[in-house]
Amino acid sequence: MFASKKARPEREKERERVGAWGTGDCSLYLNPELLSARVTDSDLALLSRLPPLVERREWLASHATMFFNLINLQFSCVSEFCTAESCPCMSIGHTQLCWQDGERSKKVRVTAPQYIDLALSATQRLLTDDSIFPTKYGQDFLPCFEAVARKVFRLLFHVAAHVATAHFSTSASLGLHPHLNTLISHLLVFAHEFNLIPADEAAAIASLASALLAARASEADSHKLAGSTSASQRGDDVSPVDENHFVAP
């Protein structure tokens, strides 16, 4: 027997609410109302910058692992909706991607779930290779480390961007869009800070990056206005605040 609506879990209620937006609208991820939702108002540009006395490669390595875990978790939440039928080819928006094992190997067209499985598996192998991502004190990084790090971030970007553009409605129906918005924003900011994603590939989600920037800027302006109004009512002097926001790479 089906449970009554009152007994349904919160996730099911959220799915019903978002269902009115539709599940096939490819531009739903550009909806300003949905994009304004996030889990933190922290300055992502400041959080991404290399802190003083921290070794650059250590910073990249720790963030590669962090982003892998977060993106893997985000995809796992919608993986049952990413099938060979729904996603017959790997795409980021309107851009299609082919899998390539190595620089000299032939590019192969695969389904999105196949591509993502290959990408996450390849990334995990690299991240767990102690010769590339050292885990012991005093162990040096290989000279090719940054090239490998760029490959890792590039593959992670492909997975995250596919989830954001092809499965945003599902993420929203599960109430996960604040997490997805924050994750994509942080990834773009960090990748731009360290030049980790090719510009031509980042351009595939330029509209999403711009929309996220606009949503964050709009929210910041609202906070500024509210703060200015409160300060004016108190008779305080109000100085303009210069906030850093990411620019799409």
N, C-alpha and C positions, 0 to 999 in steps of 0.2 A: 504494500500500500504506500502511495506517495505521501510524503510529509506535508502538512499544511504549510501555507505561506508563512505563518507566524513561527513555525519550527524550522524553517529553512536557515541555513547558515548565512552569515553576513556576505560571504563571497557570492552566493547565489542571488541575493538581493541586489548586490552591486551589478551583477551580470544582467539582471532584468532592467535596471535603471539605464545602463549604457547601451542596452540592446536597441533602444530607439535611435541611436546614432548609426546603426547598421554595422555589419561586419565586413563589408566589401569595399567601403569607401577608402580608396588609396590615399586620399588627402586628409583623412581624419587626424593624422599625426601633426597636422598644421593648425589644428583648432586651438585658438589662443587660450580659451578657457581651460582646456586640458593641459596645454603646455605650461601654464602658469603654476601648476601643481608640482611641488618638489618637497624633498624631505629635509632640506636645510637651506638657510639663507647665507651660508658662509661664502666668503670671497674665494671662489675656486681658483682664480688666477694667483692669489697669494698662497693658497695651499699647494699649488703646483710648482711654485718656484723652488729652486734648489736652495735649501737652508745653508747658512754659514757653517763651515767646518764639516759638511757632509759630502762625501765623495760622490761625484756625478753618477758613476756606474752603479754604486750601491743604491742610489735614489731611483734609478731606472729599473734596477732588478726588483726592488721591493714593490714598486708600483706595477710592474708587469705581473707579478704574482697576485697582487690585490685585484687588479682589473680582470685577470683570468677567472678568479673565484667569483667575482660579482657578475661578470658576463655569463659565465657558465650557469650560475644560479638563475639569472634572469631568463636565459633561454630554456632552462629545464621547466620553468613555469608554463611555457607556451609550446613546448616541443610536440605535444600530442596534436597540435593544430598545424604544425609545419610538416606537411607530408608531401610525397611525390605527386599527389593529385593537386593539392593546393599550391604547391611551389615546385613546378616541374623543372625550373632552372633557378640557380642562385642569382638573386637580384638585390640591388640596393636602389630603391626607388625605381627609376626606369632604366637603370644601368645593369646589364647582365655580366656575371663573372664566370670564368672558367677556372677549373682547378689545374694547378701545375705543380708537380712534385719537386722539380728543380728548375734552375734557370734554362737548362738545355733540353729539358723534357718537353713533350708535346702538351699543349693545353687541351684539357678534356672537359666537355660540357657534362655536368652532373646536376642532380636535383639539389635543392637547397638543403634538405636534411643530410644528404650525403656530403655536401661541401662542408657544412658546419661540423659534422662528425670528423671529417678529415682535418679541418682547421684546428679544432679543439684538441684532437689527439696529437697532432704535430706540435702544437703549442705546449701541451703538457709534457711531451718528451723532452723538449728543449728546456723547460723550466725545471725539470727534475734531473737534468744532466749537471752534475756537480762541476764538471770541467768548464761548463759555460756559465752557469749561475752558481758560483761558489757559496758554500754554506759553512765552511770552516774558517776560523780566524786565521789571518795571515795568508790565505790562499789568494793568489792573484787572478785577475780577470784576463781572459785571452784577448789578444789584440783585435780580434774580430767581434768582440762582444757587442759593440753598438750596432753593427750591421745585423747581428742576430736579434738584438732587441727591437730594431725597426721591423724585422720580419714578424716578430711576435705581436707587436702592436698593430701592424697592418692586418694580420689575420683576425685579431680580436676586434678590430674596427669593423671588418666585414661582417662578423657575426652580430655585433651590437647594432650596426646600421640596418641589417636585414630585419632584426626583431623590431626596431623602431619604425621602419617604413612598411613592412609587410604584415606585422602582427601587433600593431599599436592598438587596434580596436579590441583584440583579445586581452592585451595587457590592461587596457582601461576597464574592460568588463570585470577583470579580477581585482581591480583597485590597485594595480601595480604601476600605473603611469607616473606617479610622483617619483618612484624609485628609478624608473626608466629614464625620465627626463633628467634627473640629477646625474645618473650614470653617464648618459650620452654627453651632457654638458661638461662633466669633469674629464671624460676621456678626450673630448675635443680640445679642451683647454690645455691639458697636459701634453697631448700630442703636438699641439701648436707651439707650446713653450720649448719643446726639445726637437722639433722638426722630425717627427716619427712617422707621419703618414704622407704619402705622395699627394701633391696638390690636386692632380687630376682625379684621384680617387676620392679625396675629401670633397671635391666639387659635386659628387653624386648626391650628397645630402646638404648642399649649400642652402636650399630653401628651408630645411629643417633647422640648420644651425642658425640661420637668420631669424627664424621664428622663435627659437629658444632665447636668442639674444634679446629680441623685442619683448618677449614675455618677462624676462628677468628685469629688463630696463623699465618696463611699465610698472612692475611691482615695486621696484626701487623708487620710482617717481612717486608712487602712491604713499610709500613710507615717508619719503621726504616731505610731501605735502602735508601729511598728517602731523609729522614732527614740527614742521614750520607753523602750522595752525596752532598747535599746542603751545609752542614757544611764543608765538605772537600774543596768545591769550594771557601768557604769564608776563609778557613785556620783555622777554629775553631777546638779545641780539642773535640773529640767525645768519650763519655763514654757509655758503654753498659747500656741498660735500662732493668730492671727486671720487667716485667709486669705479673700480676696475671691473670690466666685464669682458668676457672672452670674445675674440673675433674669429669667425670661421676661418680655418686655415685654407 
